[in-house]
Amino acid sequence: MRFFRLIQSRLAGGHRLHLGSTWAFCPVCGGYRILVRLGDDEMLVRCTACRSSAVTMSMAAVLSEVGVSLADAHVFELSCRGAFHRYLEKRAAALTCSEYHPDAEPGELRDGVLCQDVQRLTFPDASFDLCTSTEVFEHVPDDRLGFGQIHRVLRPGGILLFTVPLSGLPQTVERARLEASGEITHLLPAQYHVDPAKQDAAVLAFRDYGDDLLGRLLGAGFASAQFLTPEQAVPWGFTRTLAVARKAGAVTDSPL
């Protein structure tokens, strides 16, 4: 249903559908499947078997390529729904997930789902081996605080792996700022991203990330950070580049 709502929102926004299909490897399924393309949008590229988008397929491919052993990992995922959540749920030794609601206190349960604000996580230090998110940090008012919190709850040698829209520019452009009063100051025309997981709610983007994202991660305490594009490409040019950062500590087999 969320996929069809996404298609409807794209059509309502004046986008045209561009249909296509191919037989290709799906990193989420772990085998060759029929992939379909319904438009010039990475979220409109899907695996017909597991419903993964190009973003999810890129996430799963990088996880495999960096040598993360999900079977031994306690994972924190900043979402409790979708194809990537199902992928982790099947493979991780333990999975903790959460959703963000601005009117909920961190640690609160809402309809059985844990609520967390990445800027003030309620987990103890060194709780997780891996933290993942897709298209989250551009919506976090203080992303440096969020990165610091993820660093805190990771165990030594733990990895943060996530996607955000990348501009390709050297510097991140701040679009909006949350003031101490709770008011939002818009530095540029407001830009909103649709969240189909929340009935197509429009979520404000606080920034457009540039290459200096890696410096923000290092500044939050991570020992290393880099951009990784999976070797296993998603068809039609929709392969996503991920940011991957590692906390200092235990030696792993990861190239990080």
C-alpha positions as CSV (number, residue, x, y, z in Angstrom):
1,M,0.0,0.0,0.0
2,R,2.8,2.5,0.8
3,F,4.3,1.8,-2.6
4,F,1.1,2.6,-4.4
5,R,0.6,5.8,-2.3
6,L,4.1,6.8,-3.4
7,I,3.2,6.3,-7.0
8,Q,0.0,8.3,-6.5
9,S,2.0,11.2,-4.9
10,R,4.5,11.2,-7.8
11,L,1.7,11.3,-10.3
12,A,0.0,14.1,-8.4
13,G,3.2,16.0,-8.4
14,G,3.4,16.0,-12.2
15,H,5.9,13.2,-12.5
16,R,5.6,10.7,-15.4
17,L,5.9,7.0,-15.1
18,H,8.6,5.3,-17.1
19,L,8.0,1.5,-17.2
20,G,10.7,-1.1,-17.4
21,S,11.7,-4.5,-16.0
22,T,14.9,-6.6,-15.9
23,W,16.3,-9.8,-14.5
24,A,18.9,-8.8,-12.0
25,F,20.5,-9.7,-8.7
26,C,18.7,-8.5,-5.6
27,P,21.1,-8.2,-2.6
28,V,18.1,-8.4,-0.2
29,C,16.8,-11.6,-1.6
30,G,20.3,-12.9,-2.2
31,G,19.5,-14.1,-5.7
32,Y,18.3,-13.1,-9.2
33,R,14.8,-11.6,-9.4
34,I,12.6,-9.6,-11.7
35,L,13.2,-5.9,-10.9
36,V,10.7,-3.3,-12.1
37,R,11.0,0.4,-12.8
38,L,8.0,2.6,-12.7
39,G,9.7,6.0,-13.0
40,D,12.8,8.2,-12.8
41,D,12.9,7.8,-9.0
42,E,15.0,5.4,-7.0
43,M,11.9,4.6,-4.8
44,L,10.0,3.5,-7.9
45,V,12.6,0.8,-8.6
46,R,11.5,-2.4,-6.8
47,C,12.2,-6.1,-6.5
48,T,9.0,-8.0,-7.3
49,A,9.9,-10.6,-4.7
50,C,10.8,-8.6,-1.6
51,R,9.6,-5.1,-2.6
52,S,13.0,-3.6,-1.9
53,S,13.8,-0.2,-3.4
54,A,17.1,0.8,-4.9
55,V,18.0,2.3,-1.5
56,T,17.3,-0.9,0.4
57,M,19.2,-3.0,-2.2
58,S,22.2,-0.6,-1.9
59,M,22.1,-0.9,1.9
60,A,22.1,-4.7,1.8
61,A,24.9,-4.8,-0.8
62,V,27.2,-2.6,1.2
63,L,26.5,-4.5,4.4
64,S,27.7,-7.7,2.6
65,E,30.7,-6.0,1.0
66,V,32.1,-4.5,4.2
67,G,31.9,-7.9,5.9
68,V,29.4,-7.2,8.6
69,S,28.2,-10.5,10.2
70,L,24.6,-9.9,11.0
71,A,24.3,-13.3,12.6
72,D,26.5,-12.0,15.4
73,A,25.3,-8.5,15.6
74,H,22.8,-6.5,17.7
75,V,21.5,-4.0,15.3
76,F,19.7,-0.6,15.9
77,E,17.6,0.5,12.9
78,L,15.9,3.9,12.9
79,S,12.7,2.4,11.4
80,C,10.3,-0.3,12.3
81,R,8.9,-1.0,8.9
82,G,9.8,-1.6,5.3
83,A,11.9,-4.0,3.3
84,F,15.2,-3.2,5.0
85,H,13.7,-3.7,8.5
86,R,12.4,-7.1,7.3
87,Y,15.8,-7.9,5.9
88,L,17.5,-7.2,9.3
89,E,14.8,-8.9,11.3
90,K,15.5,-12.2,9.4
91,R,19.3,-12.0,9.7
92,A,20.4,-10.1,12.8
93,A,21.2,-11.9,16.1
94,A,19.1,-9.1,17.7
95,L,17.2,-6.1,16.3
96,T,16.1,-3.0,18.1
97,C,14.1,-0.6,16.0
98,S,12.4,2.7,16.6
99,E,10.3,5.5,15.1
100,Y,10.4,9.2,15.7
101,H,7.3,11.1,16.7
102,P,7.8,14.7,17.7
103,D,5.1,14.6,20.4
104,A,6.5,11.4,22.0
105,E,9.0,11.1,24.8
106,P,12.1,9.1,23.9
107,G,11.7,5.6,25.2
108,E,7.9,5.7,25.1
109,L,5.9,3.0,23.4
110,R,3.3,4.0,20.9
111,D,1.1,1.3,19.5
112,G,3.7,-1.2,20.6
113,V,6.5,0.7,18.7
114,L,9.5,2.2,20.5
115,C,9.8,6.0,20.1
116,Q,13.3,7.5,20.0
117,D,14.8,10.8,19.1
118,V,18.3,10.2,17.6
119,Q,19.4,13.5,19.3
120,R,18.7,12.0,22.8
121,L,18.7,8.2,22.7
122,T,17.7,6.4,25.9
123,F,19.9,3.4,25.4
124,P,22.9,2.7,27.6
125,D,26.4,3.2,26.2
126,A,27.8,0.5,24.0
127,S,24.5,-1.3,23.3
128,F,24.8,-2.1,19.6
129,D,27.2,-3.5,17.0
130,L,25.6,-1.8,14.1
131,C,23.3,1.2,13.6
132,T,21.5,1.7,10.3
133,S,19.2,4.3,8.8
134,T,17.8,5.4,5.4
135,E,17.1,9.0,4.6
136,V,16.9,10.2,8.3
137,F,19.7,12.6,9.2
138,E,18.8,15.3,6.7
139,H,15.6,15.7,8.8
140,V,17.4,15.9,12.2
141,P,17.7,19.5,13.5
142,D,21.1,18.9,15.2
143,D,22.7,16.1,13.2
144,R,26.0,16.4,15.0
145,L,24.2,15.6,18.2
146,G,22.5,12.7,16.5
147,F,25.9,11.3,15.2
148,G,27.3,11.7,18.7
149,Q,24.5,9.7,20.2
150,I,24.9,6.9,17.7
151,H,28.6,6.9,18.5
152,R,27.8,6.6,22.2
153,V,25.5,3.6,21.9
154,L,27.8,1.7,19.5
155,R,30.2,-0.9,21.0
156,P,33.9,-0.6,20.3
157,G,34.4,-1.4,16.6
158,G,30.8,-0.8,15.9
159,I,29.6,0.6,12.6
160,L,27.1,3.2,11.5
161,L,25.8,2.7,8.0
162,F,23.2,5.0,6.4
163,T,21.9,6.9,3.4
164,V,21.1,10.5,3.0
165,P,20.7,12.5,-0.2
166,L,24.1,13.7,-1.3
167,S,24.5,16.8,-3.4
168,G,28.0,16.1,-4.7
169,L,29.2,19.5,-3.5
170,P,32.1,20.0,-1.2
171,Q,30.1,21.6,1.6
172,T,26.8,20.8,3.3
173,V,24.2,23.5,2.8
174,E,22.0,24.3,5.8
175,R,18.5,24.9,4.8
176,A,16.8,25.5,8.2
177,R,17.7,25.9,11.8
178,L,15.8,25.0,15.0
179,E,16.0,27.8,17.5
180,A,16.1,27.4,21.2
181,S,12.6,28.8,21.3
182,G,11.4,25.9,19.3
183,E,10.8,28.0,16.2
184,I,12.3,27.1,12.9
185,T,14.3,29.7,10.9
186,H,14.4,29.0,7.2
187,L,17.7,29.9,5.6
188,L,16.6,28.7,2.2
189,P,13.1,28.0,0.7
190,A,11.6,25.2,2.7
191,Q,12.1,21.7,1.2
192,Y,10.0,18.7,2.3
193,H,10.5,15.0,1.6
194,V,7.5,12.7,1.5
195,D,7.4,9.9,4.0
196,P,5.2,7.1,2.6
197,A,5.6,5.2,5.9
198,K,3.6,7.9,7.6
199,Q,0.7,8.4,5.3
200,D,2.8,10.6,3.0
201,A,3.6,13.1,5.7
202,A,5.8,15.9,4.5
203,V,9.0,16.1,6.6
204,L,11.2,19.2,6.6
205,A,14.8,18.8,5.3
206,F,17.2,20.8,7.4
207,R,20.2,20.4,5.1
208,D,21.6,19.2,1.8
209,Y,24.7,17.1,2.6
210,G,28.0,17.6,0.8
211,D,31.3,15.7,0.9
212,D,32.0,17.2,4.3
213,L,29.5,14.8,5.8
214,L,32.6,12.6,6.5
215,G,34.1,15.3,8.6
216,R,31.0,15.6,10.6
217,L,31.2,11.9,11.4
218,L,34.8,12.2,12.4
219,G,34.0,15.2,14.5
220,A,31.4,13.1,16.4
221,G,34.1,10.8,17.5
222,F,34.2,8.1,14.8
223,A,37.6,6.7,14.1
224,S,37.0,6.4,10.4
225,A,34.4,7.4,7.8
226,Q,34.0,7.0,4.1
227,F,31.5,6.9,1.2
228,L,30.9,3.4,-0.3
229,T,29.1,2.6,-3.5
230,P,28.2,-1.1,-3.7
231,E,30.0,-3.1,-6.4
232,Q,26.7,-4.9,-7.1
233,A,25.0,-2.2,-9.1
234,V,21.2,-1.5,-9.1
235,P,19.9,-1.4,-12.7
236,W,19.0,1.8,-14.5
237,G,21.7,3.8,-12.6
238,F,19.9,3.9,-9.3
239,T,22.7,2.5,-7.1
240,R,23.1,4.6,-4.0
241,T,26.2,5.7,-2.2
242,L,26.3,5.1,1.5
243,A,28.1,6.8,4.4
244,V,29.9,4.3,6.6
245,A,31.6,5.1,9.9
246,R,33.4,3.0,12.5
247,K,33.9,3.5,16.2
248,A,37.4,2.9,17.5
249,G,37.9,-0.4,19.3
250,A,37.9,-4.1,18.5
251,V,39.6,-5.1,15.3
252,T,37.2,-6.4,12.6
253,D,37.4,-7.8,9.1
254,S,35.8,-4.6,7.8
255,P,37.8,-2.6,5.3
256,L,37.0,0.4,7.5
